Amino acid sequence: MAFILGGGIGVRGRKVGAERPRGRCRVKMSGAVVAGAGTNLGRAAVENLKARKSEVVALVSKKSEKDQFKSQSVRCHVVNEKERDEVLNLISELEPDVIINCIGLAFDETIEDDHYLGSVNLVDAGANAKVSRLVYVSALGAGDSESAVPFQVMDTMRPMLMDKSRSELYLRESGLDYTIVRCGPLDEEETNTPVVTEATNDCYGGITIDGLADLLCGCVSSEKAKNVTLTAVDTMKLLHVRPYVRPREFWEPVPFEVFSL
């Protein structure tokens, strides 16, 4: 399901500020930056890229989060995503081809104040560095998927979903090639049958952290996933939310068409 085109990922050795040949638009993956690498999902994305023999740079918000990457030989930078100049300067120096944005709440993390500003800074930095793709982790319930979320939890999630919706819109209007991946609650259970779909309101459910990370890394190199918004769920964790919330029975068909990366 997930694959890397053209072999492994390596950090490009161009001089800072040098023009990148644009030519025909395709994802080459010469370097990947994972923002929010200190979160559970961010760490899993870094590990997934490393397992693919890909070079990756981790961005964390706290010095205490750097130590976890030493044993993996992963380059790691501490950055305050809300400080615009700090983000733009670092991304300009690194010149990655791809940014995976895992900052903000992905259901398993604590809500941070206005993560929208950090997402905006990453988009602007990506545009300035002419990245090939920005993959943004959003949430089911954002944008036009509001009706997918059980109404019992909507009020609690609304502040986070508003930030996610604004971040999605800013990315779409930036001119960058993007992939937006909306997910439900994250967990670490053993069941791991993750899929993505273009459906927005036909499914709701959890997904494992490792399963979502694998889908994110698969989206990075998929031409089919360019400039699309996808929903990521685990087929074993699906819920029907209408007319009332109930688990999907094992004999019931999946209520959407699976998107093949």
C-alpha positions as CSV (number, residue, x, y, z in Angstrom):
1,M,0.0,0.0,0.0
2,A,2.8,2.4,0.8
3,F,5.8,2.8,-1.4
4,I,8.7,5.2,-2.2
5,L,9.3,6.2,-5.8
6,G,12.9,6.3,-6.9
7,G,14.6,4.6,-4.0
8,G,15.5,6.1,-0.6
9,I,15.3,9.6,0.7
10,G,18.5,11.7,1.1
11,V,19.0,15.3,2.1
12,R,19.7,17.4,-1.0
13,G,23.1,19.0,-1.0
14,R,22.2,22.3,-2.8
15,K,23.4,25.6,-1.5
16,V,20.9,27.5,0.5
17,G,18.7,29.7,-1.7
18,A,19.6,27.9,-4.9
19,E,16.8,27.5,-7.4
20,R,15.2,24.1,-7.6
21,P,14.5,22.9,-11.2
22,R,10.7,22.6,-11.3
23,G,10.1,21.0,-14.7
24,R,7.4,18.3,-14.7
25,C,5.7,18.1,-11.4
26,R,6.4,14.8,-9.6
27,V,7.5,13.8,-6.1
28,K,11.1,12.8,-5.9
29,M,11.5,12.6,-2.1
30,S,15.1,13.8,-1.8
31,G,14.5,14.8,1.8
32,A,11.6,14.7,4.4
33,V,10.9,16.8,7.4
34,V,8.4,15.6,10.0
35,A,7.0,18.5,12.1
36,G,5.6,17.6,15.4
37,A,7.9,14.6,15.7
38,G,7.7,14.7,19.4
39,T,4.1,13.4,19.3
40,N,3.2,9.7,19.2
41,L,2.2,10.0,15.6
42,G,5.2,12.1,14.6
43,R,7.6,9.5,16.1
44,A,5.9,6.7,14.3
45,A,6.2,8.6,11.0
46,V,9.9,9.1,11.5
47,E,10.4,5.4,12.3
48,N,8.4,4.5,9.3
49,L,10.5,6.6,7.0
50,K,13.7,5.2,8.5
51,A,12.4,1.7,8.0
52,R,12.1,2.6,4.3
53,K,15.8,3.5,4.2
54,S,14.8,7.1,3.9
55,E,16.6,10.1,5.4
56,V,14.4,12.2,7.6
57,V,14.8,15.3,9.8
58,A,12.6,15.5,12.9
59,L,11.3,18.8,14.3
60,V,10.3,18.9,17.9
61,S,9.1,21.7,20.1
62,K,10.9,20.8,23.3
63,K,14.6,20.0,24.0
64,S,13.5,17.0,26.1
65,E,12.1,15.4,23.0
66,K,15.4,15.3,21.1
67,D,16.9,12.4,23.1
68,Q,14.4,9.8,21.7
69,F,15.9,10.2,18.2
70,K,19.6,9.8,19.1
71,S,19.5,6.0,19.0
72,Q,17.9,6.2,15.6
73,S,20.6,8.4,14.2
74,V,17.9,10.9,13.1
75,R,18.8,14.6,12.7
76,C,16.6,16.6,15.1
77,H,15.9,20.3,15.5
78,V,14.1,22.1,18.3
79,V,11.8,24.7,16.8
80,N,8.9,26.8,17.9
81,E,6.4,26.4,15.0
82,K,4.6,29.6,16.0
83,E,7.8,31.7,15.4
84,R,7.5,32.5,11.7
85,D,11.1,33.6,11.1
86,E,12.5,30.6,13.0
87,V,10.4,28.1,10.9
88,L,11.1,29.8,7.6
89,N,14.9,30.0,8.2
90,L,15.1,26.4,9.3
91,I,13.1,25.0,6.4
92,S,15.1,27.2,4.0
93,E,18.3,25.7,5.4
94,L,17.1,22.1,5.2
95,E,15.5,22.4,1.8
96,P,13.4,19.2,2.0
97,D,11.3,17.9,-0.8
98,V,8.5,17.0,1.6
99,I,7.0,18.2,4.8
100,I,4.7,16.0,7.0
101,N,2.8,18.2,9.4
102,C,1.8,16.3,12.6
103,I,1.5,19.3,14.9
104,G,-1.7,20.0,16.7
105,L,-4.2,17.6,18.1
106,A,-4.7,14.3,16.5
107,F,-7.1,13.0,19.1
108,D,-4.4,11.4,21.3
109,E,-2.6,14.6,22.2
110,T,-3.3,17.5,24.5
111,I,-4.9,20.5,22.7
112,E,-2.4,23.2,22.1
113,D,-3.4,26.9,21.8
114,D,-3.8,28.0,18.2
115,H,-1.8,25.3,16.4
116,Y,-3.2,27.0,13.3
117,L,-0.4,29.6,13.4
118,G,2.2,26.8,13.4
119,S,0.5,25.1,10.4
120,V,0.5,28.5,8.5
121,N,4.2,29.0,9.1
122,L,5.0,25.5,7.8
123,V,2.9,26.1,4.7
124,D,4.7,29.4,4.0
125,A,8.1,27.9,4.7
126,G,7.3,25.0,2.3
127,A,6.2,27.5,-0.4
128,N,9.4,29.5,0.2
129,A,11.5,26.4,-0.1
130,K,9.5,25.0,-3.1
131,V,8.8,21.7,-1.5
132,S,7.2,19.0,-3.7
133,R,4.5,18.1,-1.3
134,L,3.1,19.0,2.1
135,V,1.2,16.2,3.9
136,Y,-1.1,17.6,6.6
137,V,-2.7,15.5,9.3
138,S,-6.2,16.8,9.9
139,A,-9.1,15.3,11.7
140,L,-12.5,13.7,10.9
141,G,-15.0,16.4,11.5
142,A,-13.0,19.2,9.9
143,G,-14.1,21.0,6.8
144,D,-16.9,19.3,4.9
145,S,-16.7,16.1,7.1
146,E,-18.5,17.6,10.2
147,S,-21.5,15.2,9.9
148,A,-19.1,12.2,10.1
149,V,-18.5,12.9,13.8
150,P,-21.0,11.6,16.4
151,F,-22.8,14.6,17.8
152,Q,-22.1,13.3,21.4
153,V,-18.5,14.4,21.0
154,M,-18.8,17.3,18.6
155,D,-18.9,20.1,21.2
156,T,-15.8,18.8,22.9
157,M,-13.9,18.6,19.6
158,R,-15.2,21.8,18.0
159,P,-12.2,24.1,19.0
160,M,-9.7,21.7,17.5
161,L,-11.8,21.0,14.4
162,M,-12.1,24.8,13.7
163,D,-8.3,25.0,13.8
164,K,-8.0,22.0,11.5
165,S,-10.5,23.4,9.1
166,R,-8.7,26.8,8.9
167,S,-5.4,25.0,8.4
168,E,-6.8,22.8,5.6
169,L,-8.2,25.9,3.8
170,Y,-4.9,27.8,4.1
171,L,-3.0,24.8,2.6
172,R,-5.4,24.4,-0.3
173,E,-5.1,28.0,-1.2
174,S,-1.3,28.2,-0.9
175,G,-0.5,26.8,-4.3
176,L,1.5,24.0,-2.8
177,D,1.0,20.4,-3.8
178,Y,-0.6,18.8,-0.8
179,T,-2.3,15.8,0.7
180,I,-4.7,16.2,3.6
181,V,-5.3,13.2,5.7
182,R,-8.2,13.3,8.2
183,C,-8.2,10.7,10.9
184,G,-10.3,9.6,13.8
185,P,-9.1,8.7,17.4
186,L,-5.6,7.2,17.5
187,D,-4.8,4.1,19.5
188,E,-2.1,1.4,19.9
189,E,-4.1,-1.8,19.7
190,E,-2.9,-4.7,17.7
191,T,-5.6,-4.6,15.0
192,N,-4.1,-2.8,12.0
193,T,-6.1,-2.8,8.8
194,P,-5.7,0.9,7.8
195,V,-7.2,2.3,4.6
196,V,-7.8,5.7,3.1
197,T,-10.8,6.9,1.2
198,E,-12.1,10.1,-0.5
199,A,-15.4,9.7,1.3
200,T,-16.0,12.5,3.8
201,N,-19.2,11.6,5.7
202,D,-19.6,7.9,5.2
203,C,-17.3,6.6,7.9
204,Y,-16.0,7.3,11.4
205,G,-13.7,5.3,13.6
206,G,-10.3,4.9,15.1
207,I,-7.0,4.0,13.6
208,T,-3.7,2.8,15.0
209,I,-0.8,5.2,15.3
210,D,1.5,2.9,13.3
211,G,-1.2,2.4,10.7
212,L,-1.8,6.1,10.2
213,A,2.0,6.7,10.0
214,D,2.3,4.1,7.2
215,L,-0.5,5.7,5.2
216,L,1.1,9.1,5.6
217,C,4.4,7.9,4.3
218,G,2.6,6.1,1.4
219,C,0.8,9.4,0.5
220,V,4.1,11.2,0.2
221,S,5.2,9.3,-2.9
222,S,1.8,8.7,-4.5
223,E,0.9,10.8,-7.5
224,K,-2.7,9.8,-7.0
225,A,-2.7,11.4,-3.6
226,K,-1.6,14.8,-4.9
227,N,-4.0,17.6,-4.1
228,V,-6.7,15.4,-2.5
229,T,-8.3,15.2,0.9
230,L,-8.4,11.6,2.3
231,T,-10.0,10.0,5.3
232,A,-7.9,7.4,7.2
233,V,-9.6,4.7,9.2
234,D,-9.1,1.2,10.3
235,T,-11.7,-1.2,8.8
236,M,-11.9,-3.1,12.0
237,K,-12.7,0.0,14.0
238,L,-15.5,1.6,11.9
239,L,-18.6,3.0,13.5
240,H,-21.9,3.8,11.9
241,V,-23.0,7.2,13.2
242,R,-26.5,7.4,11.6
243,P,-29.2,7.0,12.7
244,Y,-27.3,6.1,16.0
245,V,-23.7,5.2,16.9
246,R,-22.9,1.5,16.6
247,P,-19.9,-0.6,15.6
248,R,-19.8,-2.0,12.1
249,E,-20.5,-5.7,12.2
250,F,-17.8,-8.0,10.7
251,W,-20.3,-9.2,8.0
252,E,-21.2,-5.7,6.9
253,P,-19.5,-4.3,3.8
254,V,-17.2,-1.3,4.2
255,P,-19.4,1.7,3.4
256,F,-17.0,3.4,1.0
257,E,-14.6,2.9,-1.8
258,V,-11.1,2.3,-0.7
259,F,-8.6,4.7,-2.2
260,S,-5.5,2.9,-3.6
261,L,-2.3,4.7,-3.2
